[in-house]
Amino acid sequence: MKVFGVIPARLNSKRLERKILLPINNIPLVAVTALNLSSSDIFEKIIVAIDEPETQEALKDYNFNIVMTSRDHQSGTDRVCEAIKNFDIPSDSLIVNIQADEPFLNLEIVESMVEVLKNKKDVDIVTVGSKSISKSDINNRNVVKVYFNEAGEAIDFLREHNGSDNFLRHIGVYGFRKSALENFVNLERTESEKSRSLEQMRALDSNMKIALVDTDRDSISIDTQEDYLLALEYAKLK
C-alpha cells in the first residue's frame, strides 16, 4: 500500500498574503514544508500542487514534483485530487494532504495517520488533533477545534468553543484512501463548509467517517503575521 504526500499550495491566501512564498532561513515556506516531508521514507512520492507561475519560478531550484492546478478550487483537497491525476497512483494507495503552511510538521504524526488507515478499513479519512491548546487558543477563531466521540472519531469542527470538554486543537493534515478522496471531491459543498470555511465539514455532512489521531505535540500553522514570526524564531532553534 503506497503513500503519496501532496501539498496544496495556493498563492493568494487571504489572512496572510502570499504566505507560501514567505522566507524561512531564505527558503520559501512551501519549500520548507516539502523538504521536511522529504526527510521521511514513508512517502512513495511528494507532490507540490501549485496554481501560479510565480510559485513555479520560486521553486525552480528545487527538485520537487510540481503540478500546476486550477486557480478555481474551493478547497485544498480539491486541488490535491487534481494533482494526483498527473501520476500513476494505484487504486489502493493512501493520499496524505499536508498544508503548505505546516513547515515543521512532526512526521511521527503522519506515520500514525497512515497506520490508522491501514488498520481500520471502515475509516474514510484520518486527521490530527493536538492536546496542546492554550486558553487564548480556545477564543481564537484562527484555531480550529475538533470535537470527538468515545470511539475517537471526529464529530464536529468549529472555530468557536461550544463548551464541550471533548475537543482538541485541529491540525490541518488529512489522510485519505484514494477512493475516499475521489468521492469527497465529487460531493457538493455543504452550507456548514461554506459558513465555517472548513472543508472537512463536507465529509462529516456526507456521513464520511473521520478518525482522529491525537498528539501531545504542537504544530506551527502559519495563518497570521504573528504565526510567521513564531515560525522564524522556531527555525533559529532547529
C-alpha positions as CSV (number, residue, x, y, z in Angstrom):
1,M,0.0,0.0,0.0
2,K,1.8,3.1,-1.2
3,V,1.6,6.5,0.4
4,F,1.7,9.8,-1.5
5,G,2.1,13.2,0.1
6,V,0.5,16.1,-1.6
7,I,1.0,19.8,-0.6
8,P,-1.8,22.1,-2.0
9,A,0.0,25.5,-2.4
10,R,-2.4,28.3,-3.3
11,L,-0.6,31.6,-3.7
12,N,-3.4,34.1,-3.0
13,S,-4.1,33.4,0.7
14,K,-6.4,35.7,2.5
15,R,-5.3,36.1,6.1
16,L,-1.6,36.3,5.4
17,E,-0.9,37.5,1.9
18,R,1.2,35.2,-0.3
19,K,2.3,33.3,2.7
20,I,3.6,30.2,0.9
21,L,6.5,32.2,-0.5
22,L,7.4,33.9,2.7
23,P,11.1,33.1,3.5
24,I,12.2,30.9,6.4
25,N,16.0,30.9,6.5
26,N,15.9,32.2,2.9
27,I,13.8,29.3,1.7
28,P,10.2,29.8,0.6
29,L,7.7,28.4,3.2
30,V,6.2,25.8,0.9
31,A,9.7,24.5,0.1
32,V,10.5,24.2,3.8
33,T,7.3,22.1,4.1
34,A,8.3,19.9,1.2
35,L,11.9,19.4,2.4
36,N,10.6,18.4,5.8
37,L,8.4,15.7,4.2
38,S,11.2,14.6,2.0
39,S,13.2,13.6,5.1
40,S,10.7,10.7,5.7
41,D,10.9,7.4,3.9
42,I,7.2,6.8,4.3
43,F,6.3,8.5,1.0
44,E,6.4,6.9,-2.4
45,K,6.3,10.4,-3.9
46,I,5.8,14.0,-2.7
47,I,3.8,16.3,-5.0
48,V,3.5,20.1,-4.7
49,A,0.2,21.3,-6.3
50,I,0.6,25.0,-7.2
51,D,-1.7,27.5,-9.0
52,E,0.5,30.3,-10.2
53,P,3.6,30.6,-12.4
54,E,5.2,32.8,-9.7
55,T,5.2,29.8,-7.3
56,Q,6.8,27.6,-10.0
57,E,9.5,30.2,-10.5
58,A,10.2,30.4,-6.8
59,L,10.6,26.6,-6.7
60,K,12.7,26.2,-9.8
61,D,15.9,25.4,-7.9
62,Y,14.3,22.5,-6.0
63,N,13.8,19.0,-7.3
64,F,10.1,18.7,-6.4
65,N,7.3,17.0,-8.3
66,I,5.4,20.2,-9.2
67,V,1.9,20.2,-10.8
68,M,0.1,23.3,-12.0
69,T,-3.5,23.2,-10.9
70,S,-6.6,25.3,-11.4
71,R,-6.9,28.7,-9.6
72,D,-10.6,28.0,-9.1
73,H,-10.5,25.2,-6.5
74,Q,-12.7,25.9,-3.4
75,S,-10.6,23.7,-1.1
76,G,-7.1,22.3,-0.8
77,T,-8.4,18.8,-1.1
78,D,-10.0,19.5,-4.4
79,R,-6.5,20.7,-5.6
80,V,-4.9,17.6,-4.2
81,C,-7.3,15.4,-6.2
82,E,-6.5,17.3,-9.5
83,A,-2.7,16.9,-8.8
84,I,-2.7,13.2,-8.3
85,K,-4.3,12.6,-11.8
86,N,-0.9,13.5,-13.3
87,F,0.7,10.4,-11.8
88,D,0.2,6.7,-12.0
89,I,-1.2,6.1,-8.5
90,P,-2.5,2.6,-7.6
91,S,-6.2,2.5,-6.5
92,D,-5.3,1.1,-3.1
93,S,-2.9,4.0,-2.3
94,L,-3.1,6.4,0.6
95,I,-3.0,10.1,0.0
96,V,-1.8,12.5,2.7
97,N,-2.8,16.1,2.3
98,I,-0.3,18.4,4.1
99,Q,-1.0,22.1,4.1
100,A,1.8,24.3,2.7
101,D,1.8,26.3,5.9
102,E,2.9,23.4,8.1
103,P,6.7,23.7,7.7
104,F,7.7,21.8,10.9
105,L,5.1,19.1,11.0
106,N,6.3,16.2,13.1
107,L,6.5,13.2,10.8
108,E,5.7,10.7,13.5
109,I,2.2,12.1,13.3
110,V,1.9,11.3,9.6
111,E,3.1,7.7,10.3
112,S,0.4,7.3,12.9
113,M,-2.2,8.5,10.4
114,V,-1.1,6.0,7.9
115,E,-1.3,3.2,10.4
116,V,-4.9,4.1,11.2
117,L,-5.8,4.0,7.5
118,K,-4.0,0.6,7.1
119,N,-5.7,-1.0,10.1
120,K,-9.2,0.5,10.2
121,K,-10.9,-0.4,6.9
122,D,-14.1,1.4,7.7
123,V,-12.3,4.8,8.1
124,D,-12.5,7.1,5.1
125,I,-10.3,10.0,6.3
126,V,-7.9,10.5,9.2
127,T,-6.9,13.8,10.7
128,V,-5.0,15.1,13.7
129,G,-5.8,16.9,17.0
130,S,-3.3,18.3,19.4
131,K,-3.7,18.3,23.2
132,S,-1.5,21.4,23.3
133,I,-4.1,24.1,23.4
134,S,-4.0,27.3,25.5
135,K,-6.8,29.5,26.9
136,S,-6.1,32.0,24.2
137,D,-6.4,29.3,21.5
138,I,-9.9,28.5,22.8
139,N,-11.1,32.0,21.9
140,N,-9.1,32.4,18.7
141,R,-11.1,31.8,15.6
142,N,-8.0,31.0,13.6
143,V,-7.5,27.9,15.9
144,V,-10.0,25.3,14.7
145,K,-11.3,22.9,17.4
146,V,-12.1,19.3,16.6
147,Y,-14.7,17.6,18.7
148,F,-14.7,13.8,19.1
149,N,-16.8,10.9,20.4
150,E,-15.8,7.9,22.6
151,A,-14.6,6.0,19.5
152,G,-12.1,8.7,18.7
153,E,-13.9,9.8,15.7
154,A,-14.3,13.5,14.7
155,I,-17.9,14.6,15.0
156,D,-17.6,18.4,14.5
157,F,-15.1,21.2,13.6
158,L,-15.7,24.7,14.9
159,R,-13.8,28.0,15.2
160,E,-15.6,28.7,18.4
161,H,-15.6,26.6,21.6
162,N,-19.0,25.0,22.2
163,G,-18.5,24.2,25.9
164,S,-17.7,20.5,25.5
165,D,-14.6,19.0,27.1
166,N,-14.1,16.5,24.2
167,F,-12.1,18.7,21.9
168,L,-8.5,19.2,20.6
169,R,-6.7,21.8,18.6
170,H,-7.1,20.7,15.0
171,I,-4.0,20.3,12.9
172,G,-4.9,20.6,9.2
173,V,-3.4,17.4,7.9
174,Y,-5.6,14.7,6.2
175,G,-5.1,11.2,5.2
176,F,-7.4,9.7,2.6
177,R,-7.9,6.4,0.9
178,K,-7.7,7.2,-2.8
179,S,-11.3,6.2,-3.3
180,A,-12.5,8.3,-0.4
181,L,-10.6,11.3,-1.8
182,E,-12.2,10.9,-5.2
183,N,-15.6,10.5,-3.5
184,F,-15.1,13.7,-1.4
185,V,-14.3,16.0,-4.4
186,N,-17.4,14.8,-6.2
187,L,-19.7,15.9,-3.3
188,E,-21.5,19.2,-3.3
189,R,-20.1,21.8,-0.9
190,T,-22.4,22.0,2.1
191,E,-23.7,25.0,3.9
192,S,-21.6,24.3,7.0
193,E,-18.5,24.1,4.9
194,K,-19.2,27.4,3.3
195,S,-20.3,29.2,6.5
196,R,-17.3,28.0,8.6
197,S,-14.8,27.9,5.8
198,L,-13.9,24.4,6.9
199,E,-13.8,21.9,4.0
200,Q,-13.8,18.9,6.4
201,M,-17.5,19.7,7.2
202,R,-18.3,18.5,3.7
203,A,-17.1,15.0,4.7
204,L,-19.0,14.9,8.0
205,D,-22.2,16.3,6.4
206,S,-21.9,13.4,3.9
207,N,-21.5,10.7,6.6
208,M,-17.9,10.0,5.8
209,K,-16.0,8.6,8.8
210,I,-13.1,10.7,10.0
211,A,-10.8,9.1,12.5
212,L,-8.7,11.3,14.8
213,V,-5.1,10.8,15.8
214,D,-4.2,12.7,18.9
215,T,-0.8,14.1,19.8
216,D,0.9,16.0,22.7
217,R,3.0,17.9,20.1
218,D,2.1,21.4,19.0
219,S,2.2,22.4,15.4
220,I,3.0,25.8,13.9
221,S,0.4,26.5,11.3
222,I,1.2,29.9,9.7
223,D,-2.1,31.8,9.3
224,T,-1.1,35.2,10.6
225,Q,1.8,37.5,10.8
226,E,2.2,36.5,14.5
227,D,2.4,32.8,13.4
228,Y,5.1,33.7,10.9
229,L,7.2,35.5,13.4
230,L,6.8,32.5,15.7
231,A,8.0,30.2,12.9
232,L,11.0,32.4,12.3
233,E,12.0,32.1,16.0
234,Y,11.4,28.3,15.9
235,A,13.6,27.9,12.8
236,K,16.5,29.6,14.6
237,L,16.4,26.8,17.2
238,K,16.4,23.9,14.7
